[in-house]
Amino acid sequence: MTLTAQEMKVKLGTPAYLKGGSSTMRVAVTIVDARMSYGQVNYQVEPVTGQGTAWVTPASLEFIAGC
């Protein structure tokens, strides 16, 4: 998936759920940054409550419909 900088910028501030691997756990996050790494899009997310950030792939995110 190749996106332009403008297309990646559109996702900034978007709420999503970070999926927890093989578990059913989901954590509410906000997308704070985006980058291309080795031809793949990565999003930096921070939890809605709590602290810290993480770079994740789009496959690990579930975007919240209507937002």
N, C-alpha and C positions, 0 to 999 in steps of 0.2 A: 504494500500500500504506500504510494508516494503522494504526499500532500504538499501544497505550497505553504509558505509561512503564513499567508493570510488564512488559508483553510484551517491550519492548526490553531491560529489565534482565536477563531470563532469558538472553540471549545473552552477557552479560558473562563473560569468562573462557573462552569457547568457542574451541577451536582450529579453524583453518580454513586453507585455502590461498588466497593472493592470486594470481589468474591474471594473467599478463603480456601483456595485449592480444592481438595476433594470434599471439604465439609460444606454444610449448608449455611455457614456463617457469612454475613455480609456486613460491611462497615460503611457508613455514610461518609463520603469524602467530597471534596471540591477540587477541581482541576485548577492548578495554579501555574503550570508551565507546560510547554511541549517542545520536543526536539526530534530530530532524525538521527538515528544511530545505526550504522551499518545498513542503511536503506530501510529501516523499520521505524515507525512512529512510536515514541514513548511519551507518556504523560507523567508529570510530577503531580502527585496528589497530597492533600493534607486532610486529616480527619476533621469532621464537623465539630466534634468535641474531642479534646485531648491535644497531644502535641506531636510534632515531627512531620516529616515528609518522606515520600518514597517515589522512585521512578518505576512505573509499571507499564505493561503492554496493554493495548486496547482490549485484548482477549480477556484480561482479568477484571475488566470494568463492565458494569451493567448501567448504562445511562438511564436516568430517570425520565420516563415519558412525560412530555408536556413541559419540560423545562429547557 
